[in-house]
Amino acid sequence: MITVGYKRLPPLALLFALALVSGCSSSSNSNPSNDAPPSGTDTGNVPDDATPDTDNDTGDNPDTTTGGEPDTDNTDTPTVVVSPEITPDRVLEPLPSQPLTPAPGADSEPVRSTGPVTTVSEFFVVRNPDRDLDDDFGVLTDADFEAGPLPAVTYIPDDVDTSTNSLPYFENLNDVEVFAGEELNLVLRPLDADGGIPGLFPYAIPPGARYVDNLNGTRSLIWQPLQPDVGIREFTITATDPVEPYYRTERTVRIRVKMPSDPQSIVNRSPSINEIKPHTLRVNDPVTLYIKVTDPNGTIPTLEIANPPAGATIVPHYSEPDFTILRFTPRTAETLVLELTAIDSDDASLTYSRTVTLEVLEEDDFIRPGSRLRDLAASRDLLFGYAALQGFYERPDGALYADIAAEEFNFVTTENSLKWDLLNPLPGKYRWAQADNLIQLAKVSRQAVHGHTLVWYTQLPGWIKRSELADRETHMREFIDRVLTRYADDVPIWDVVNEALEADGTLRHSTWYEAMGGDFIDIAFRQARLSAPDATLLYNDYDVSFAGPKSDGLIALMTSLKDAGTPVDGVGFQMHLDADFDRFDEVAATFQKMADLDLDIYITELDVSIRNGMTEAQQAVVYEEVLSLCLEQARCKAYQIWGFTDMYSWRDEFNPLIFDRRYQTKPAYAALQRRLSEN
């Protein structure tokens, strides 16, 4: 058994509650679109059809995190929020001359995309030099499996008395073998000697597996592996104490999948085609459609398009054999219904068909009256921005999306393309193309770029989560330095630390906190200042703009950082609101408290969901009122919406943005125009 204990901070430190992650809204990782190319994930957003480039969502959205937190409701531990002690006036040691991981080299540099594969004509689009990288599977050997089960890892908070509260544990949980084609039913039975029922949460569920509640205190992992799954895979399950949710036992189970003696015994399943949602397009815009055909058995099906548009080109993806790229330019307004069929490579009788609907409108259908929002905001010295969809230039409506974004906004953030798991998936391997392309779009659109985000508790690559605690500070600092150095001339504003607070206002027990305690926040900011002396450095979080324990925790944290001389310049407020939100006085008061601490205010992630009978008129009021709060607060520097069209929102089911799915303006757009035009 391996035991991990939490550091106890000095006496005046925070009294950390052992509460669960609340799962409140945060930014970027959902399921906004099902038609993305293989390199696209957005923050949070992992399209159903794409090869995911994160292990959760997209984006800073706890809703989309794979594995999540324990399914237990024991979260009522009371807390007292006290300013955390941060080491004052810290001086960082130089980064090691021999890096802990290799610096990005020429093999990580993007190369120019060629051929009819994007919607962009204003600049040269680049792509990563090879296919997406994944370090979570394929590295284990038979020797690893035969060495026997891994020891349990236990997490014991300092204030738990193990003599009166026993650790949860698992009964008869061992590594397993299964033949491809067989169904595995692995029962996960957590026990607690004190008589309670522990909570459970999984990590790294095999693709295609189901995690089932048996309604008797156990769960089951049900999986039928096929040919592509042959090898050894790890699945992790954590049992949490019924009373103290951070009192935990973690077990990693290795599953060895073997080929049967008769491969023909493996069921041959039908191929499939990714779902591609209906899109609205504009006459004379280039259109790219990334079509993914897959076969669970690992072969590549044949794709047939019964009625390709006139003048269309059809080319294979440069590195992903299951993707085909259809590109064409519509010349007339019409509705196209493309008929697609995937045919199994081994049995032509196994097929799968799907249609794709594309509505093409005239250019005049997208004309908007009045002045553009960016022009009105610029006259008030306000940054007015949006979060950019990753890989927009490979979407069917990418040209229309980019044009409207350029016309309406003078500020843009990287929704997902700078998050660690996508950017640096393996030690020494970097994936710069998505961020480079967004920066090029910003340059041609005359937009300032907001970098999001350097240090976050999720969307981390597996190699970081598995790293030694003693190495994490250096890993963090090296990553910050490499990213900021690359983009020093292009990205003036950065979210340095994202979502370090729990719902109760205490510091989150994250990958970084485990290694450095609360000092990781100060260290991150100091490294960012060293690497980018002229950049604006922000702390970014959700549910902190209105009164409550998390807002109190923000004030305590910012006070502590300022007292310690931490080079933090401002606070980013994620404001994922509903259309009936009315706590504007509390928001104004919070903004003023930040201003009193000599901190700038950035509204970084605003959207307004329409739920349960709410209306677009109510939505417009919230957008306008939040804008007024910003305009009335001298330290408010930016008003940024998390996207702009409902088509690609991480909360798309609630239509939270100012353009609808057909790129038509909503009442909120007119309300923002009006308010920006007023004194």
URRA-V141075 format. One record per helix or strand of 2 or more residues. SS is the DSSP state (alpha for helix, beta for strand). FROM is the first residue (numbers start at 1). TO is the last residue. If there is no record, write none. Layout:
# URRA-V141075
ss/from/to
SS/FROM/TO
SS/FROM/TO
This chain:
# URRA-V141075
ss/from/to
beta/2/5
beta/45/46
alpha/62/64
alpha/106/108
beta/111/112
beta/126/127
alpha/142/146
beta/153/156
beta/169/170
beta/176/179
beta/183/191
beta/199/203
beta/210/213
beta/218/224
alpha/227/229
beta/231/240
beta/248/258
alpha/263/265
beta/272/273
beta/279/282
beta/286/294
beta/302/305
beta/313/316
beta/323/329
beta/334/343
beta/351/361
alpha/363/366
alpha/373/378
beta/383/388
alpha/392/394
alpha/398/408
beta/411/414
alpha/420/423
alpha/433/445
beta/448/451
beta/455/456
alpha/462/465
alpha/469/486
beta/493/498
alpha/511/516
alpha/519/531
beta/536/542
alpha/549/563
beta/570/578
alpha/584/596
beta/600/609
alpha/616/632
beta/636/641
alpha/646/648
alpha/652/654
alpha/667/677
